[in-house]
Amino acid sequence: MGRLLSLLILVLDVIVIVDIVKSNKDNEKKILWVIAVVLLPVLGPVLYYAIGRK
């Protein structure tokens, strides 16, 4: 069960990072969001979709 949850979190993080890289944001904002997603693997994507994405 733990492995499945870890895999789902990893897939979600990769999807969010690809979305961040493809966005029209400044490079500085992209880097900050990627760092947030990497350092906060569960909370980072939630924050990005709630705050960072238009």
N, C-alpha and C positions, 0 to 999 in steps of 0.2 A: 504494500500500500504506500509506503514511504517513497519507494522508487517511482511509482506512478505519479505521485504528487510532485516530486522533484522534476520529473520529465515534463509535466504540464507547465510548471513554472518556467522551466528553461525555454520551452517552445513559445510561451507567451512573451518572455523577455526578448527573444529573437524577433518575433513579429513586431513588437513595439519599437525595437531598435531600427529595424528596416523602415518602419513608418516614419520615425524621426529623421533618418538620413534622407528619405525621399521628400520631406516637407520643404516648404519655402522659407523656413526660418533662417536667421543669421547663423553662421558657423559657430559662434560662441554659444548661442542658445542650444544648438544641436549637441555640442560637446557637453554642456551642463546637463541636459536631459539624459544623454547616454550614460554619463557618470551616475546620475541619480538612479537610473534603472539597474545599472550593474551593482551599485552599492546597496540598494533597497529592492531586492528582486520581487518582492510581493507588493510592497507599497508604491514603488516607482511607477509601474504601468498604470496603477489606479490614479495616481497623482497626474500623470501625463494626460490621460484621457479626461480627467476631471478639470484640470487647470490649463495644461499646455496646448491642447489641441483646440482649434477653432471650430 
